């Protein structure tokens, strides 16, 4: 599995459709709420990368999206989003995902085009334990 495929697997593992933030369908093909968008950036050994993802819901309440945000945080913290021993197997090595140390994991965001859109911007640290 490539690094990009591993990131897609990560964000798809929480029960929502996940899209690379650069390839979200628009117009008639726009995804129904809720869904996840995520940034793609890769690296190699000894390089922690701070990556973001966004949870997108459409609701009058923050309750459901907050519950999903907490589910994701718990899965990453307890390393239960996949089956393994703290590292996820990828081509040429492993990918490790952690909650950020001393920084915010989740931040509420608004959408000026629709006051019912609820969005959380999530931040995680990813390390690709590979030579390249």
Order of alpha helices (4+ residues) and beta strands (2+ residues): alpha-beta-beta-beta-alpha-beta-beta-beta-beta
